[in-house]
Amino acid sequence: MTERRDSIFALSSGRPPAAIAVVRVSGPQAGAALAALIGRMPKPRHATLATVREPATREAIDQAVALWFPGPASETGEDTAELQMHGGRAVIAAVLKALGTVPGCRMAEPGEFTRRAFHNGKLDLTRVEGLADLIAADTDAQRRQALSHLKGLLGDRAEGWRRRLIEAQALVEAGIDFSDEADVPTELLGPALAQVRLLRDEIVRALADGGRGERLRDGFVVAIAGPPNAGKSSLLNRIVRREAAIVSPIPGTTRDVVEVHLDLGGQPVMLLDTAGLRDTDDPIEQEGVRRARERATGADLVLWVRDARSETEFPPADILERTWTISTKIDLAGVPESAAPGVAGRQFFTSAVTGEGLPELLAALEAEAEARVGVGEPALVVRARHRAALEETVAALDRAMSHRDGGEELVAEDLRLAARALGRLVGRVDVEDILDVIFRDFCIGK
């Protein structure tokens, strides 16, 4: 990689004020920046107590622990310096201002430290994504899955698949190069395709997880849907124990989708409060109804909320198979003699006012989330990008095996395309167009 001319710096710890703040510098001027602020160079990888001073006036700013990591043995692969100081706003502002006066240094952009680590071969793309997911993890299950990917769960497996694929490709191309010798292409093509079939079956098994990894990463999506004034927003507020949604006796109050993230027994659940489904002439409410139908159709589970006093208002047929019926306001309507408060089959009887039936509903949601998200070993595939790359690989391998009776050149080309798809998965080829998407959600300083 061509060395960058600029060095970057940023606050890498949490928002001030805090007990400790960490400021990181990376790039060819990192050493010069550190020396300018503390007046000397610490011993590499040894914590050193130093006074941080303004470079021009030598006025003391703070006392800090200074660390020096010469590249490439650093987190970014470049020369890296770190100051661990007191976390007051004025202290941080003064240090960042001082660093900005060092020639060749500038404030880092979001995710730029990690991006440099990727470009310098310290992280592959799946590990970068694992780091982003670890920072964003809300539940223990999400944390475990993200950490496993940061440690190379998918990246190492994909690299192993890629090496085996290249070996098979080499056999096929050797057969093409020595095609003038009797029987050589046939003898080499057979073993190569046998390896390809084993590899293809392994990848197919990794894909056959029912989307468990993506569901754990994004959350088990539960849409609360139903007619207006059935008690959808009241139910949401009671579940999350705060006023997350506006409650009003006026029909059509909820216009947009309200999203709330929950941790149910360690499983991530996203609750969606949607607009009441009804025919209306109000164009704004019409858009709310359209969004409600769209989100309910795409949800993992739909809680169809109906007033227990109504004899109709049952869910539409297109979401019926993924629907539990929630009969609300039993404090007003009572519970049918054939059902107890709580659950009867896939129907629950609840009251947002008294809380009756809510424990049974939450227990059932937790069990459903655990069953659908899954427990045990972390999933290999956790993003749509991973799935698309692996599906592209399998399609190329299937095409390669379809040429078994001839066409070694076609087999070699399809194996090359399969290896290219795996290369994109870990970030070896053609990834510049997706880097901005991946890094845009990183915080500055990471």
C-alpha positions as CSV (number, residue, x, y, z in Angstrom):
1,M,0.0,0.0,0.0
2,T,1.2,3.5,-0.8
3,E,2.1,5.4,2.3
4,R,-0.3,8.2,3.2
5,R,1.2,11.7,3.5
6,D,-1.2,12.7,6.3
7,S,-1.6,11.5,9.9
8,I,-4.9,11.4,11.6
9,F,-6.0,12.0,15.2
10,A,-9.2,11.7,17.2
11,L,-10.7,11.1,20.6
12,S,-11.1,7.3,20.7
13,S,-12.9,7.0,24.0
14,G,-16.5,7.9,25.0
15,R,-18.2,11.3,25.1
16,P,-16.8,13.7,27.7
17,P,-16.8,14.4,30.5
18,A,-15.3,11.2,31.7
19,A,-12.7,9.9,34.1
20,I,-10.2,9.0,31.4
21,A,-10.0,10.1,27.7
22,V,-8.0,8.4,25.0
23,V,-6.6,10.4,22.0
24,R,-5.1,8.4,19.2
25,V,-2.7,9.4,16.4
26,S,-1.9,7.3,13.4
27,G,0.3,7.8,10.4
28,P,3.9,8.9,9.4
29,Q,3.7,12.0,11.7
30,A,2.5,10.2,14.8
31,G,5.9,10.1,16.3
32,A,6.6,13.8,15.6
33,A,3.1,14.7,17.1
34,L,3.8,12.8,20.2
35,A,7.2,14.3,20.7
36,A,5.8,17.8,20.1
37,L,3.3,17.3,22.9
38,I,5.4,15.6,25.5
39,G,8.9,16.6,24.5
40,R,10.3,13.1,24.1
41,M,9.7,9.7,22.6
42,P,8.6,6.9,25.0
43,K,10.0,3.4,24.8
44,P,7.9,1.4,22.3
45,R,4.9,-0.4,23.9
46,H,5.7,0.9,27.4
47,A,3.3,3.2,29.3
48,T,5.1,6.5,30.2
49,L,3.8,9.2,32.5
50,A,4.3,12.6,30.8
51,T,3.2,16.2,30.9
52,V,1.3,17.2,27.8
53,R,2.1,20.7,26.6
54,E,1.0,23.1,23.9
55,P,3.8,22.8,21.2
56,A,4.3,26.5,20.6
57,T,4.1,28.0,24.1
58,R,5.0,24.9,26.1
59,E,2.1,25.6,28.4
60,A,1.1,22.5,30.4
61,I,-2.3,21.1,29.4
62,D,-2.5,17.9,31.5
63,Q,-0.6,14.9,32.8
64,A,-1.1,11.8,30.7
65,V,0.0,8.3,30.1
66,A,1.8,8.2,26.7
67,L,2.1,5.1,24.5
68,W,4.1,4.6,21.3
69,F,3.6,1.8,18.8
70,P,5.9,1.9,15.8
71,G,4.4,0.4,12.6
72,P,3.8,-2.1,11.3
73,A,3.4,-3.6,14.8
74,S,0.4,-1.5,15.6
75,E,-3.4,-1.7,15.4
76,T,-3.5,0.3,12.1
77,G,-0.2,-1.0,10.7
78,E,1.2,2.5,10.8
79,D,3.1,4.4,13.5
80,T,0.6,5.0,16.2
81,A,0.7,7.1,19.4
82,E,-1.8,7.3,22.2
83,L,-2.5,9.7,25.1
84,Q,-4.5,8.5,28.1
85,M,-5.5,11.7,30.0
86,H,-8.2,13.2,32.1
87,G,-11.5,13.3,30.4
88,G,-12.6,16.9,30.9
89,R,-14.0,18.8,27.9
90,A,-11.4,21.5,28.1
91,V,-8.5,19.1,28.4
92,I,-9.6,17.1,25.3
93,A,-10.3,20.3,23.3
94,A,-6.8,21.6,24.1
95,V,-5.0,18.4,23.1
96,L,-7.0,18.1,19.9
97,K,-6.2,21.8,19.1
98,A,-2.5,21.2,19.8
99,L,-2.4,18.1,17.5
100,G,-4.0,20.2,14.8
101,T,-1.0,22.5,14.8
102,V,1.5,19.6,14.0
103,P,2.3,19.7,10.3
104,G,0.8,16.8,8.4
105,C,-1.8,16.0,11.1
106,R,-5.6,16.3,10.7
107,M,-8.8,15.1,12.4
108,A,-9.8,11.6,11.5
109,E,-13.0,10.8,9.6
110,P,-15.5,8.3,11.0
111,G,-14.0,4.8,10.8
112,E,-10.7,5.9,9.4
113,F,-8.5,4.2,11.9
114,T,-10.2,0.9,11.2
115,R,-10.2,1.6,7.4
116,R,-6.4,2.0,7.5
117,A,-6.1,-1.2,9.5
118,F,-8.0,-2.9,6.7
119,H,-5.9,-1.4,3.9
120,N,-2.7,-2.4,5.8
121,G,-3.8,-6.0,6.1
122,K,-4.5,-6.0,9.9
123,L,-8.2,-6.8,9.4
124,D,-10.1,-8.5,6.6
125,L,-13.6,-7.1,5.7
126,T,-15.5,-9.7,7.8
127,R,-13.5,-8.7,10.9
128,V,-14.2,-5.1,10.2
129,E,-17.9,-5.9,10.1
130,G,-17.5,-7.9,13.3
131,L,-15.9,-4.9,15.0
132,A,-18.8,-2.7,13.9
133,D,-21.3,-5.2,15.2
134,L,-19.5,-5.6,18.5
135,I,-19.7,-1.8,19.1
136,A,-23.4,-1.9,18.2
137,A,-24.3,-5.0,20.1
138,D,-27.3,-4.6,22.5
139,T,-27.5,-8.1,23.9
140,D,-25.1,-10.8,25.1
141,A,-26.0,-13.0,22.2
142,Q,-25.2,-10.3,19.7
143,R,-21.9,-9.6,21.5
144,R,-20.8,-13.2,21.3
145,Q,-21.6,-13.4,17.6
146,A,-19.9,-10.2,16.8
147,L,-16.8,-11.1,18.8
148,S,-16.5,-14.4,17.0
149,H,-16.5,-12.6,13.6
150,L,-14.0,-10.1,14.8
151,K,-11.8,-13.1,15.7
152,G,-12.1,-14.5,12.2
153,L,-15.0,-17.0,12.3
154,L,-16.1,-16.3,8.8
155,G,-13.0,-14.7,7.4
156,D,-10.7,-17.6,8.3
157,R,-13.2,-20.1,6.9
158,A,-13.7,-18.1,3.7
159,E,-9.9,-17.9,3.2
160,G,-9.6,-21.6,3.7
161,W,-12.3,-22.2,1.1
162,R,-10.6,-19.8,-1.3
163,R,-7.2,-21.6,-1.0
164,R,-8.9,-25.0,-1.7
165,L,-10.6,-23.5,-4.7
166,I,-7.4,-22.1,-6.1
167,E,-5.8,-25.6,-5.7
168,A,-8.7,-27.1,-7.7
169,Q,-8.3,-24.3,-10.3
170,A,-4.6,-25.1,-10.6
171,L,-5.4,-28.7,-11.4
172,V,-7.8,-27.8,-14.1
173,E,-5.4,-25.2,-15.6
174,A,-2.6,-27.8,-15.5
175,G,-4.7,-30.1,-17.5
176,I,-5.3,-27.3,-20.1
177,D,-1.6,-26.5,-20.3
178,F,-0.7,-30.2,-20.9
179,S,-3.6,-31.0,-23.1
180,D,-1.3,-32.5,-25.8
181,E,-0.4,-35.4,-23.5
182,A,-2.8,-38.3,-23.6
183,D,-5.4,-38.5,-20.8
184,V,-3.9,-35.8,-18.7
185,P,-6.9,-33.4,-18.8
186,T,-9.3,-36.1,-17.7
187,E,-7.1,-37.3,-14.9
188,L,-6.7,-33.8,-13.5
189,L,-10.3,-32.7,-14.1
190,G,-11.8,-35.5,-12.1
191,P,-10.0,-34.8,-8.8
192,A,-10.5,-31.1,-9.2
193,L,-14.2,-31.4,-9.5
194,A,-14.3,-33.8,-6.6
195,Q,-12.7,-31.1,-4.4
196,V,-15.2,-28.6,-5.9
197,R,-18.2,-30.7,-4.9
198,L,-17.0,-31.1,-1.3
199,L,-16.4,-27.3,-1.1
200,R,-19.7,-26.5,-2.6
201,D,-21.5,-28.8,-0.1
202,E,-19.8,-27.1,2.8
203,I,-20.8,-23.6,1.7
204,V,-24.4,-24.8,1.1
205,R,-24.5,-26.1,4.6
206,A,-23.3,-22.7,5.9
207,L,-26.1,-21.0,4.0
208,A,-28.8,-23.4,5.2
209,D,-29.2,-21.7,8.6
210,G,-32.6,-20.1,8.0
211,G,-31.1,-16.6,8.3
212,R,-30.3,-17.1,12.0
213,G,-27.2,-15.0,11.9
214,E,-28.9,-12.0,10.2
215,R,-31.9,-12.3,12.5
216,L,-29.6,-12.2,15.6
217,R,-27.6,-9.3,14.3
218,D,-30.7,-7.2,13.2
219,G,-33.1,-8.4,15.9
220,F,-36.2,-10.6,15.8
221,V,-38.7,-8.2,14.2
222,V,-42.2,-8.2,15.8
223,A,-44.8,-5.9,14.2
224,I,-47.7,-4.7,16.3
225,A,-50.6,-4.3,13.8
226,G,-54.3,-4.0,13.8
227,P,-57.3,-1.6,13.4
228,P,-57.2,2.0,14.9
229,N,-57.8,2.4,18.6
230,A,-57.4,-1.3,19.3
231,G,-54.6,-0.6,21.9
232,K,-51.5,-1.1,19.9
233,S,-49.5,1.8,21.2
234,S,-50.7,1.2,24.8
235,L,-49.5,-2.4,24.5
236,L,-46.1,-1.3,23.2
237,N,-45.7,1.2,26.0
238,R,-46.7,-1.4,28.6
239,I,-44.1,-3.9,27.2
240,V,-41.2,-1.4,27.1
241,R,-42.3,0.3,30.4
242,R,-42.1,3.8,29.0
243,E,-44.1,6.2,26.8
244,A,-42.5,5.2,23.5
245,A,-45.6,5.8,21.4
246,I,-48.3,8.5,21.6
247,V,-51.6,7.1,23.0
248,S,-54.8,9.0,22.0
249,P,-58.5,8.1,21.7
250,I,-58.5,9.8,18.3
251,P,-58.2,7.2,15.5
252,G,-55.2,7.4,13.3
253,T,-52.8,9.0,15.8
254,T,-49.9,6.7,14.8
255,R,-48.8,7.7,11.4
256,D,-45.2,6.5,11.1
257,V,-43.6,3.2,12.4
258,V,-42.2,3.5,15.9
259,E,-39.3,1.1,16.5
260,V,-38.2,0.0,20.0
261,H,-35.3,-2.4,20.7
262,L,-35.7,-5.0,23.5
263,D,-33.5,-7.5,25.2
264,L,-35.6,-10.5,26.0
265,G,-33.6,-13.2,27.7
266,G,-30.5,-12.1,25.9
267,Q,-32.2,-12.2,22.5
268,P,-32.6,-9.0,20.5
269,V,-36.2,-8.1,19.6
270,M,-37.3,-5.1,17.6
271,L,-40.9,-4.1,18.3
272,L,-42.7,-2.0,15.6
273,D,-45.8,0.0,16.5
274,T,-47.6,0.6,13.2
275,A,-50.5,2.8,12.0
276,G,-54.0,1.4,12.4
277,L,-55.1,-0.4,9.2
278,R,-58.3,1.1,7.8
279,D,-59.6,2.8,4.6
280,T,-59.0,6.6,4.9
281,D,-59.1,9.7,2.7
282,D,-56.3,11.4,4.6
283,P,-53.2,11.2,2.4
284,I,-50.8,11.3,5.4
285,E,-52.7,8.5,7.2
286,Q,-52.8,6.5,3.9
287,E,-49.0,6.6,3.8
288,G,-48.9,5.4,7.4
289,V,-51.2,2.5,6.5
290,R,-49.0,1.7,3.5
291,R,-45.9,1.6,5.7
292,A,-47.8,-0.5,8.3
293,R,-48.7,-3.1,5.8
294,E,-45.2,-3.2,4.4
295,R,-43.5,-3.6,7.8
296,A,-46.0,-6.2,8.9
297,T,-45.5,-8.2,5.7
298,G,-41.7,-8.2,6.3
299,A,-41.8,-8.9,10.0
300,D,-40.8,-12.2,11.6
301,L,-43.9,-12.2,13.7
302,V,-47.1,-10.1,13.8
303,L,-49.0,-9.3,16.9
304,W,-52.5,-8.6,15.6
305,V,-54.1,-6.4,18.3
306,R,-57.9,-6.2,18.5
307,D,-60.3,-4.9,21.0
308,A,-61.7,-7.8,23.0
309,R,-65.1,-6.3,22.7
310,S,-65.1,-6.6,18.9
311,E,-66.3,-9.7,17.2
312,T,-64.4,-9.0,14.0
313,E,-61.2,-7.2,13.1
314,F,-59.1,-10.3,12.5
315,P,-55.7,-10.2,10.5
316,P,-55.5,-10.2,6.7
317,A,-54.7,-13.5,5.0
318,D,-51.3,-12.4,3.8
319,I,-49.9,-12.2,7.3
320,L,-52.1,-14.8,9.0
321,E,-49.5,-17.6,9.2
322,R,-47.0,-15.4,11.1
323,T,-49.6,-13.9,13.4
324,W,-50.6,-14.1,17.1
325,T,-53.9,-12.4,18.0
326,I,-53.8,-10.1,21.0
327,S,-57.2,-9.4,22.4
328,T,-56.8,-6.2,24.5
329,K,-58.8,-4.2,27.0
330,I,-60.0,-7.2,28.9
331,D,-60.3,-4.9,31.9
332,L,-63.3,-3.6,30.1
333,A,-64.5,-6.6,28.1
334,G,-63.6,-9.4,30.4
335,V,-62.2,-12.8,29.2
336,P,-64.3,-15.4,27.4
337,E,-65.2,-18.3,29.5
338,S,-63.3,-20.6,27.1
339,A,-60.0,-18.8,27.7
340,A,-57.9,-17.8,30.7
341,P,-56.0,-14.5,31.0
342,G,-52.8,-15.0,29.1
343,V,-52.7,-17.3,26.1
344,A,-55.1,-19.7,24.4
345,G,-53.4,-21.3,21.4
346,R,-52.0,-18.3,19.4
347,Q,-54.4,-15.9,21.0
348,F,-53.5,-13.8,24.0
349,F,-55.9,-11.9,26.3
350,T,-54.3,-8.8,27.8
351,S,-54.9,-5.4,29.5
352,A,-52.4,-2.5,29.1
353,V,-54.1,-0.9,32.1
354,T,-53.8,-3.7,34.6
355,G,-51.0,-5.6,33.0
356,E,-53.0,-8.8,33.0
357,G,-51.8,-11.4,30.5
358,L,-48.6,-9.4,29.8
359,P,-46.2,-11.8,31.6
360,E,-47.5,-14.7,29.5
361,L,-47.2,-12.8,26.3
362,L,-43.6,-11.7,27.1
363,A,-42.6,-15.3,28.1
364,A,-44.0,-16.5,24.8
365,L,-42.2,-13.8,22.8
366,E,-38.9,-14.7,24.5
367,A,-39.3,-18.4,23.7
368,E,-40.2,-17.6,20.1
369,A,-37.2,-15.3,19.7
370,E,-34.9,-17.9,21.1
371,A,-36.3,-20.6,18.8
372,R,-36.1,-18.4,15.7
373,V,-32.8,-16.7,16.4
374,G,-31.2,-19.8,17.8
375,V,-28.7,-20.6,20.5
376,G,-25.4,-22.4,20.5
377,E,-22.5,-21.7,18.1
378,P,-22.4,-18.3,16.4
379,A,-23.7,-18.3,12.8
380,L,-21.2,-17.9,9.9
381,V,-23.5,-15.7,7.8
382,V,-24.6,-12.6,9.6
383,R,-25.1,-10.0,6.8
384,A,-26.9,-9.9,3.4
385,R,-23.5,-9.2,1.8
386,H,-22.1,-12.4,3.2
387,R,-25.0,-14.4,1.9
388,A,-24.9,-12.8,-1.5
389,A,-21.2,-13.5,-1.9
390,L,-21.5,-17.2,-0.8
391,E,-24.6,-17.7,-3.1
392,E,-22.6,-16.3,-6.0
393,T,-19.8,-18.7,-5.1
394,V,-22.2,-21.7,-5.1
395,A,-23.7,-20.7,-8.4
396,A,-20.3,-20.5,-10.0
397,L,-19.3,-23.9,-8.6
398,D,-22.5,-25.4,-9.9
399,R,-21.8,-24.1,-13.3
400,A,-18.3,-25.5,-13.1
401,M,-19.6,-29.0,-12.2
402,S,-22.1,-28.8,-15.1
403,H,-19.1,-28.9,-17.5
404,R,-17.8,-32.2,-16.2
405,D,-18.0,-34.0,-19.5
406,G,-15.8,-31.4,-21.3
407,G,-14.9,-27.8,-21.6
408,E,-12.0,-27.5,-19.2
409,E,-11.6,-23.8,-20.1
410,L,-15.2,-23.2,-19.0
411,V,-14.6,-25.1,-15.7
412,A,-11.5,-23.0,-15.1
413,E,-13.3,-19.7,-15.8
414,D,-16.2,-20.6,-13.4
415,L,-13.7,-21.6,-10.7
416,R,-12.0,-18.2,-11.1
417,L,-15.3,-16.5,-10.7
418,A,-16.1,-18.5,-7.6
419,A,-12.7,-17.6,-6.1
420,R,-13.3,-13.9,-7.0
421,A,-16.6,-14.0,-5.1
422,L,-14.9,-15.4,-2.0
423,G,-12.2,-12.7,-2.4
424,R,-14.8,-10.0,-2.3
425,L,-16.2,-11.6,0.9
426,V,-13.0,-11.0,2.8
427,G,-12.0,-7.8,0.9
428,R,-9.3,-9.0,-1.4
429,V,-10.8,-7.8,-4.7
430,D,-13.4,-5.2,-5.9
431,V,-14.4,-3.8,-2.5
432,E,-13.8,-0.1,-2.9
433,D,-17.5,0.4,-3.9
434,I,-18.7,-1.0,-0.6
435,L,-16.1,0.4,1.8
436,D,-17.9,3.7,2.3
437,V,-21.2,1.9,3.1
438,I,-19.4,-0.3,5.7
439,F,-17.4,2.5,7.4
440,R,-20.1,5.3,7.4
441,D,-21.6,4.1,10.6
442,F,-18.3,3.9,12.5
443,C,-17.7,6.6,15.2
444,I,-14.8,9.1,14.8
445,G,-11.8,7.7,16.6
446,K,-12.4,4.1,15.7
